[in-house]
Amino acid sequence: MMSAAAGDDGLLRPAPFLSSVMQIEPQWIDYNGHLNMAYYNVMFDRAIDELWLKLGIGPGYMRERKGSTFTAECHVRYLREIHLGDPVQVSILLVGADEKRLHTFEEMRHATEGWLSATSENMTIHIDMTARKTAPFPPDIRARIEALADAHRSVARPEGIGSKVAMPSNKA
C-alpha cells in the first residue's frame, strides 16, 4: 500500500490535484467523430484513481485493509468535443468531505491548449468491503483527506458546481 504523509507536497500541490496527461484511444471515438460520452467517465475515473493512490485508498487499500470507495452520484457536463489525438488532463477539486463521503468536482481540459471539454461532479462513499456497507474512513486516511480538503478550500470554486439537469427557463 502506498504511504503518504498528511503534509506530503505531492498530495497537496498543486491544488487542485492534476492528473497525468492522458491520450484518447482510437476505439473510444464514436460515429460522430468525437470521444463517446462513456469514455469521458473512463478518463475521469482514471484521474480519480490517481488521486486515490495519493490518499492511500487505491487497490492496495482494498486488498490489505478491505476498504474501498463507490461512486454514489455523478453529473457530467459535456462542453466541448474532444477528438482523437487531443491530449487531456483532469483537475480534481475536493469540494467537501466527511467521515464517509468525498464530494469532488473534476474538469477535463485539453492538456496543451487549456480549453475546458467536460466537468464531472461526484459523491463518493467509503465502503467496508467485508460488510459491503458504508463505513467511516480510518483515522490515518481521514487525516490525509482533511489535509487535502484544507489545501483545496483556498481554490476558487469553478463554474458548474451544484448544477442540475433542467430545461432552460424562458425569461421574458
WORA-V234055 format. One record per pair of residues at least 6 apart in sequence whose C-alpha atoms are under 6 Angstrom apart, sorted by the first residue. I is the first residue (numbers start at 1). GAP is how many residues later the second one is. Records with the same first field share a line. If there is no record, write none. Layout:
I->GAP / GAP
//
This chain:
1->59
2->54
6->138 / 141
11->43
12->136
15->137
16->75 / 76 / 77
17->74 / 75
18->72 / 73
19->28 / 70 / 71
21->67 / 68
22->65 / 66
23->64
24->60
28->7 / 8
29->6 / 7
30->6
34->48 / 49
35->47 / 48
52->6
62->6
66->63
67->60 / 61 / 62
68->58 / 59
69->56 / 57 / 58
70->54 / 55
71->53
72->51 / 52
73->49 / 50
74->47 / 48
75->45 / 46
76->43 / 44
77->41 / 42
78->40
79->38 / 39
80->37
87->23 / 24
88->21 / 22 / 23
89->19 / 20 / 22
90->17 / 18
91->15 / 16
92->13 / 14
93->11 / 12
94->10 / 55
95->8 / 9
96->7
99->37 / 38
100->25 / 26 / 35 / 36 / 37
101->23 / 24
102->21 / 22
103->19 / 20
104->17 / 18
105->15 / 16
106->13 / 14
107->11 / 12
108->9 / 10
109->6 / 7 / 8
126->8 / 9
127->6 / 7 / 8
128->7
//
